Amino acid sequence: MPNRNQLPHEVHLTDPLKSITPRPYPKCDVCSALLKEWLAVSEPASTSFDRAECSRIAAEINEHRRKDERRAPAM
């Protein structure tokens, strides 16, 4: 049974309007190509600026990085 006398834990929520920052895997051609796409759509002054596409590409880069990290040899 939980102790009701304890203070609640702090909760941190992410800002839904803040864009996802991609972290491409070093020397990965796929990540590099996706990063070029992300840079094109993430610049607010660009005519191809698209916040939704920016988030989609950033998520794809980050997912691809996780796959590359799982395949990388242990150091």
A tleap script that builds the chain and sets N, CA, C and O, in Angstrom:
source leaprc.protein.ff14SB
mol = sequence {
  NMET PRO ASN ARG ASN GLN LEU PRO HIE GLU
  VAL HIE LEU THR ASP PRO LEU LYS SER ILE
  THR PRO ARG PRO TYR PRO LYS CYS ASP VAL
  CYS SER ALA LEU LEU LYS GLU TRP LEU ALA
  VAL SER GLU PRO ALA SER THR SER PHE ASP
  ARG ALA GLU CYS SER ARG ILE ALA ALA GLU
  ILE ASN GLU HIE ARG ARG LYS ASP GLU ARG
  ARG ALA PRO ALA CMET
}
set mol.1.N position { 0.847 -1.174 0.000 }
set mol.1.CA position { 0.000 0.000 0.000 }
set mol.1.C position { 0.895 1.241 0.000 }
set mol.1.O position { 1.837 1.314 0.789 }
set mol.2.N position { 0.615 2.225 -0.879 }
set mol.2.CA position { 1.436 3.431 -0.947 }
set mol.2.C position { 1.310 4.274 0.319 }
set mol.2.O position { 0.260 4.320 0.961 }
set mol.3.N position { 2.392 4.924 0.648 }
set mol.3.CA position { 2.421 5.810 1.803 }
set mol.3.C position { 1.828 7.159 1.396 }
set mol.3.O position { 2.424 7.864 0.582 }
set mol.4.N position { 0.704 7.524 1.926 }
set mol.4.CA position { 0.008 8.757 1.535 }
set mol.4.C position { 0.639 9.999 2.155 }
set mol.4.O position { 0.267 11.119 1.806 }
set mol.5.N position { 1.583 9.816 3.065 }
set mol.5.CA position { 2.235 10.949 3.711 }
set mol.5.C position { 3.422 11.475 2.904 }
set mol.5.O position { 3.951 12.542 3.215 }
set mol.6.N position { 3.847 10.744 1.875 }
set mol.6.CA position { 4.974 11.180 1.054 }
set mol.6.C position { 4.531 12.273 0.094 }
set mol.6.O position { 3.390 12.300 -0.367 }
set mol.7.N position { 5.472 13.182 -0.197 }
set mol.7.CA position { 5.195 14.228 -1.177 }
set mol.7.C position { 5.190 13.614 -2.573 }
set mol.7.O position { 5.910 12.647 -2.821 }
set mol.8.N position { 4.395 14.155 -3.482 }
set mol.8.CA position { 4.367 13.612 -4.841 }
set mol.8.C position { 5.687 13.896 -5.559 }
set mol.8.O position { 6.373 14.876 -5.267 }
set mol.9.N position { 6.023 13.025 -6.494 }
set mol.9.CA position { 7.239 13.202 -7.278 }
set mol.9.C position { 7.043 14.321 -8.297 }
set mol.9.O position { 5.938 14.558 -8.785 }
set mol.10.N position { 8.140 14.996 -8.601 }
set mol.10.CA position { 8.104 16.061 -9.592 }
set mol.10.C position { 7.879 15.452 -10.974 }
set mol.10.O position { 8.425 14.392 -11.279 }
set mol.11.N position { 7.092 16.105 -11.798 }
set mol.11.CA position { 6.813 15.635 -13.142 }
set mol.11.C position { 7.306 16.684 -14.130 }
set mol.11.O position { 7.052 17.876 -13.962 }
set mol.12.N position { 8.019 16.226 -15.169 }
set mol.12.CA position { 8.510 17.135 -16.210 }
set mol.12.C position { 7.850 16.753 -17.525 }
set mol.12.O position { 7.957 15.611 -17.972 }
set mol.13.N position { 7.177 17.694 -18.135 }
set mol.13.CA position { 6.531 17.453 -19.410 }
set mol.13.C position { 7.342 18.102 -20.520 }
set mol.13.O position { 7.988 19.129 -20.309 }
set mol.14.N position { 7.307 17.499 -21.698 }
set mol.14.CA position { 8.010 18.088 -22.835 }
set mol.14.C position { 7.112 19.124 -23.503 }
set mol.14.O position { 5.886 19.053 -23.420 }
set mol.15.N position { 7.735 20.066 -24.153 }
set mol.15.CA position { 7.010 21.103 -24.873 }
set mol.15.C position { 6.603 20.545 -26.232 }
set mol.15.O position { 7.477 20.243 -27.044 }
set mol.16.N position { 5.318 20.397 -26.508 }
set mol.16.CA position { 4.897 19.812 -27.779 }
set mol.16.C position { 5.207 20.691 -28.981 }
set mol.16.O position { 5.197 20.205 -30.111 }
set mol.17.N position { 5.482 21.972 -28.764 }
set mol.17.CA position { 5.798 22.863 -29.876 }
set mol.17.C position { 7.296 22.930 -30.170 }
set mol.17.O position { 7.705 23.476 -31.194 }
set mol.18.N position { 8.105 22.383 -29.282 }
set mol.18.CA position { 9.551 22.393 -29.491 }
set mol.18.C position { 9.903 21.271 -30.462 }
set mol.18.O position { 9.455 20.136 -30.297 }
set mol.19.N position { 10.702 21.590 -31.469 }
set mol.19.CA position { 11.039 20.585 -32.472 }
set mol.19.C position { 12.043 19.573 -31.911 }
set mol.19.O position { 12.830 19.878 -31.014 }
set mol.20.N position { 11.990 18.379 -32.460 }
set mol.20.CA position { 12.915 17.318 -32.079 }
set mol.20.C position { 14.250 17.601 -32.751 }
set mol.20.O position { 14.294 17.904 -33.943 }
set mol.21.N position { 15.334 17.504 -31.997 }
set mol.21.CA position { 16.655 17.703 -32.574 }
set mol.21.C position { 17.223 16.344 -32.965 }
set mol.21.O position { 17.360 15.460 -32.119 }
set mol.22.N position { 17.555 16.173 -34.247 }
set mol.22.CA position { 18.082 14.876 -34.671 }
set mol.22.C position { 19.527 14.688 -34.228 }
set mol.22.O position { 20.285 15.651 -34.110 }
set mol.23.N position { 19.892 13.438 -33.987 }
set mol.23.CA position { 21.261 13.086 -33.621 }
set mol.23.C position { 21.728 11.997 -34.579 }
set mol.23.O position { 21.636 10.813 -34.251 }
set mol.24.N position { 22.231 12.375 -35.767 }
set mol.24.CA position { 22.638 11.360 -36.745 }
set mol.24.C position { 23.838 10.550 -36.270 }
set mol.24.O position { 24.690 11.041 -35.529 }
set mol.25.N position { 23.883 9.297 -36.715 }
set mol.25.CA position { 25.012 8.425 -36.383 }
set mol.25.C position { 26.210 8.887 -37.213 }
set mol.25.O position { 26.075 9.112 -38.415 }
set mol.26.N position { 27.375 9.030 -36.590 }
set mol.26.CA position { 28.557 9.502 -37.323 }
set mol.26.C position { 28.915 8.594 -38.508 }
set mol.26.O position { 28.904 7.368 -38.392 }
set mol.27.N position { 29.227 9.208 -39.627 }
set mol.27.CA position { 29.686 8.519 -40.848 }
set mol.27.C position { 28.653 7.557 -41.434 }
set mol.27.O position { 29.022 6.604 -42.121 }
set mol.28.N position { 27.375 7.790 -41.175 }
set mol.28.CA position { 26.303 6.964 -41.744 }
set mol.28.C position { 25.710 7.725 -42.925 }
set mol.28.O position { 25.238 8.851 -42.769 }
set mol.29.N position { 25.734 7.108 -44.111 }
set mol.29.CA position { 25.225 7.766 -45.312 }
set mol.29.C position { 23.721 8.037 -45.227 }
set mol.29.O position { 23.254 9.080 -45.685 }
set mol.30.N position { 22.968 7.115 -44.649 }
set mol.30.CA position { 21.518 7.291 -44.524 }
set mol.30.C position { 21.217 8.470 -43.605 }
set mol.30.O position { 20.395 9.327 -43.929 }
set mol.31.N position { 21.890 8.506 -42.452 }
set mol.31.CA position { 21.687 9.606 -41.507 }
set mol.31.C position { 22.086 10.944 -42.137 }
set mol.31.O position { 21.419 11.956 -41.921 }
set mol.32.N position { 23.169 10.950 -42.912 }
set mol.32.CA position { 23.628 12.185 -43.554 }
set mol.32.C position { 22.595 12.694 -44.559 }
set mol.32.O position { 22.316 13.891 -44.618 }
set mol.33.N position { 22.035 11.783 -45.344 }
set mol.33.CA position { 21.019 12.178 -46.325 }
set mol.33.C position { 19.769 12.707 -45.622 }
set mol.33.O position { 19.192 13.711 -46.039 }
set mol.34.N position { 19.357 12.026 -44.554 }
set mol.34.CA position { 18.185 12.484 -43.811 }
set mol.34.C position { 18.446 13.830 -43.143 }
set mol.34.O position { 17.546 14.665 -43.055 }
set mol.35.N position { 19.669 14.043 -42.676 }
set mol.35.CA position { 20.005 15.323 -42.041 }
set mol.35.C position { 19.916 16.467 -43.050 }
set mol.35.O position { 19.461 17.560 -42.712 }
set mol.36.N position { 20.352 16.217 -44.297 }
set mol.36.CA position { 20.239 17.248 -45.340 }
set mol.36.C position { 18.767 17.607 -45.578 }
set mol.36.O position { 18.421 18.780 -45.725 }
set mol.37.N position { 17.910 16.587 -45.612 }
set mol.37.CA position { 16.471 16.834 -45.766 }
set mol.37.C position { 15.944 17.649 -44.588 }
set mol.37.O position { 15.191 18.605 -44.770 }
set mol.38.N position { 16.351 17.257 -43.373 }
set mol.38.CA position { 15.885 17.940 -42.163 }
set mol.38.C position { 16.310 19.407 -42.177 }
set mol.38.O position { 15.517 20.286 -41.841 }
set mol.39.N position { 17.559 19.674 -42.565 }
set mol.39.CA position { 18.044 21.054 -42.608 }
set mol.39.C position { 17.234 21.895 -43.596 }
set mol.39.O position { 16.984 23.075 -43.350 }
set mol.40.N position { 16.827 21.292 -44.705 }
set mol.40.CA position { 16.047 22.019 -45.710 }
set mol.40.C position { 14.660 22.415 -45.203 }
set mol.40.O position { 14.177 23.507 -45.503 }
set mol.41.N position { 14.020 21.532 -44.438 }
set mol.41.CA position { 12.657 21.812 -43.986 }
set mol.41.C position { 12.588 22.453 -42.602 }
set mol.41.O position { 11.518 22.884 -42.172 }
set mol.42.N position { 13.730 22.519 -41.898 }
set mol.42.CA position { 13.703 23.059 -40.532 }
set mol.42.C position { 14.032 24.547 -40.461 }
set mol.42.O position { 13.883 25.156 -39.402 }
set mol.43.N position { 14.467 25.131 -41.543 }
set mol.43.CA position { 14.802 26.551 -41.560 }
set mol.43.C position { 13.528 27.381 -41.753 }
set mol.43.O position { 12.919 27.329 -42.821 }
set mol.44.N position { 13.119 28.145 -40.733 }
set mol.44.CA position { 11.859 28.901 -40.833 }
set mol.44.C position { 11.816 29.899 -41.996 }
set mol.44.O position { 10.735 30.208 -42.496 }
set mol.45.N position { 12.960 30.400 -42.428 }
set mol.45.CA position { 12.980 31.366 -43.533 }
set mol.45.C position { 12.872 30.683 -44.895 }
set mol.45.O position { 12.676 31.355 -45.908 }
set mol.46.N position { 12.997 29.374 -44.929 }
set mol.46.CA position { 12.947 28.627 -46.182 }
set mol.46.C position { 11.518 28.503 -46.698 }
set mol.46.O position { 10.566 28.461 -45.919 }
set mol.47.N position { 11.382 28.446 -48.021 }
set mol.47.CA position { 10.053 28.254 -48.616 }
set mol.47.C position { 9.552 26.827 -48.403 }
set mol.47.O position { 8.351 26.571 -48.494 }
set mol.48.N position { 10.463 25.902 -48.122 }
set mol.48.CA position { 10.064 24.509 -47.898 }
set mol.48.C position { 9.908 24.177 -46.412 }
set mol.48.O position { 9.826 23.004 -46.048 }
set mol.49.N position { 9.865 25.212 -45.542 }
set mol.49.CA position { 9.710 24.995 -44.104 }
set mol.49.C position { 8.405 24.266 -43.820 }
set mol.49.O position { 7.337 24.671 -44.279 }
set mol.50.N position { 8.511 23.178 -43.049 }
set mol.50.CA position { 7.339 22.376 -42.690 }
set mol.50.C position { 7.618 21.732 -41.332 }
set mol.50.O position { 8.398 20.785 -41.234 }
set mol.51.N position { 6.982 22.247 -40.298 }
set mol.51.CA position { 7.246 21.775 -38.925 }
set mol.51.C position { 6.930 20.282 -38.768 }
set mol.51.O position { 7.673 19.566 -38.096 }
set mol.52.N position { 5.858 19.814 -39.366 }
set mol.52.CA position { 5.483 18.399 -39.238 }
set mol.52.C position { 6.503 17.505 -39.933 }
set mol.52.O position { 6.887 16.465 -39.398 }
set mol.53.N position { 6.937 17.902 -41.109 }
set mol.53.CA position { 7.937 17.125 -41.843 }
set mol.53.C position { 9.271 17.146 -41.102 }
set mol.53.O position { 9.992 16.149 -41.082 }
set mol.54.N position { 9.590 18.270 -40.504 }
set mol.54.CA position { 10.807 18.411 -39.709 }
set mol.54.C position { 10.802 17.402 -38.561 }
set mol.54.O position { 11.803 16.723 -38.333 }
set mol.55.N position { 9.714 17.300 -37.855 }
set mol.55.CA position { 9.597 16.350 -36.742 }
set mol.55.C position { 9.655 14.910 -37.225 }
set mol.55.O position { 10.273 14.063 -36.580 }
set mol.56.N position { 9.015 14.627 -38.354 }
set mol.56.CA position { 9.011 13.263 -38.896 }
set mol.56.C position { 10.425 12.829 -39.272 }
set mol.56.O position { 10.847 11.721 -38.943 }
set mol.57.N position { 11.159 13.710 -39.966 }
set mol.57.CA position { 12.521 13.376 -40.392 }
set mol.57.C position { 13.445 13.230 -39.180 }
set mol.57.O position { 14.267 12.316 -39.131 }
set mol.58.N position { 13.308 14.127 -38.207 }
set mol.58.CA position { 14.145 14.050 -37.006 }
set mol.58.C position { 13.909 12.736 -36.267 }
set mol.58.O position { 14.858 12.107 -35.798 }
set mol.59.N position { 12.656 12.322 -36.162 }
set mol.59.CA position { 12.339 11.055 -35.499 }
set mol.59.C position { 12.935 9.886 -36.285 }
set mol.59.O position { 13.425 8.924 -35.694 }
set mol.60.N position { 12.892 9.969 -37.609 }
set mol.60.CA position { 13.463 8.910 -38.452 }
set mol.60.C position { 14.982 8.825 -38.280 }
set mol.60.O position { 15.546 7.733 -38.213 }
set mol.61.N position { 15.634 9.983 -38.208 }
set mol.61.CA position { 17.089 10.010 -37.975 }
set mol.61.C position { 17.413 9.371 -36.628 }
set mol.61.O position { 18.302 8.525 -36.535 }
set mol.62.N position { 16.699 9.774 -35.600 }
set mol.62.CA position { 16.967 9.243 -34.261 }
set mol.62.C position { 16.707 7.738 -34.185 }
set mol.62.O position { 17.446 7.020 -33.512 }
set mol.63.N position { 15.674 7.256 -34.861 }
set mol.63.CA position { 15.382 5.821 -34.884 }
set mol.63.C position { 16.490 5.079 -35.638 }
set mol.63.O position { 16.926 4.011 -35.207 }
set mol.64.N position { 16.944 5.641 -36.761 }
set mol.64.CA position { 18.011 5.004 -37.531 }
set mol.64.C position { 19.302 4.966 -36.710 }
set mol.64.O position { 20.048 3.989 -36.771 }
set mol.65.N position { 19.563 6.016 -35.951 }
set mol.65.CA position { 20.752 6.045 -35.091 }
set mol.65.C position { 20.702 4.907 -34.063 }
set mol.65.O position { 21.707 4.237 -33.824 }
set mol.66.N position { 19.548 4.697 -33.470 }
set mol.66.CA position { 19.426 3.616 -32.478 }
set mol.66.C position { 19.710 2.257 -33.121 }
set mol.66.O position { 20.345 1.404 -32.502 }
set mol.67.N position { 19.250 2.050 -34.351 }
set mol.67.CA position { 19.530 0.801 -35.064 }
set mol.67.C position { 21.028 0.657 -35.310 }
set mol.67.O position { 21.589 -0.421 -35.115 }
set mol.68.N position { 21.683 1.745 -35.741 }
set mol.68.CA position { 23.124 1.709 -35.990 }
set mol.68.C position { 23.893 1.447 -34.704 }
set mol.68.O position { 24.877 0.708 -34.713 }
set mol.69.N position { 23.457 2.041 -33.602 }
set mol.69.CA position { 24.141 1.838 -32.320 }
set mol.69.C position { 24.020 0.387 -31.853 }
set mol.69.O position { 24.953 -0.153 -31.259 }
set mol.70.N position { 22.879 -0.242 -32.118 }
set mol.70.CA position { 22.705 -1.648 -31.719 }
set mol.70.C position { 23.634 -2.553 -32.538 }
set mol.70.O position { 24.118 -3.564 -32.029 }
set mol.71.N position { 23.886 -2.192 -33.807 }
set mol.71.CA position { 24.742 -3.014 -34.668 }
set mol.71.C position { 26.227 -2.739 -34.470 }
set mol.71.O position { 27.068 -3.553 -34.852 }
set mol.72.N position { 26.552 -1.592 -33.873 }
set mol.72.CA position { 27.960 -1.218 -33.700 }
set mol.72.C position { 28.652 -2.183 -32.751 }
set mol.72.O position { 28.042 -2.662 -31.795 }
set mol.73.N position { 29.932 -2.471 -33.013 }
set mol.73.CA position { 30.658 -3.364 -32.107 }
set mol.73.C position { 30.867 -2.712 -30.745 }
set mol.73.O position { 31.037 -1.497 -30.648 }
set mol.74.N position { 30.851 -3.511 -29.720 }
set mol.74.CA position { 31.049 -2.996 -28.360 }
set mol.74.C position { 32.466 -2.479 -28.209 }
set mol.74.O position { 33.408 -3.053 -28.754 }
set mol.75.N position { 32.612 -1.393 -27.467 }
set mol.75.CA position { 33.948 -0.817 -27.269 }
set mol.75.C position { 34.486 -1.177 -25.923 }
set mol.75.O position { 35.599 -0.782 -25.576 }
savepdb mol mol.pdb
quit
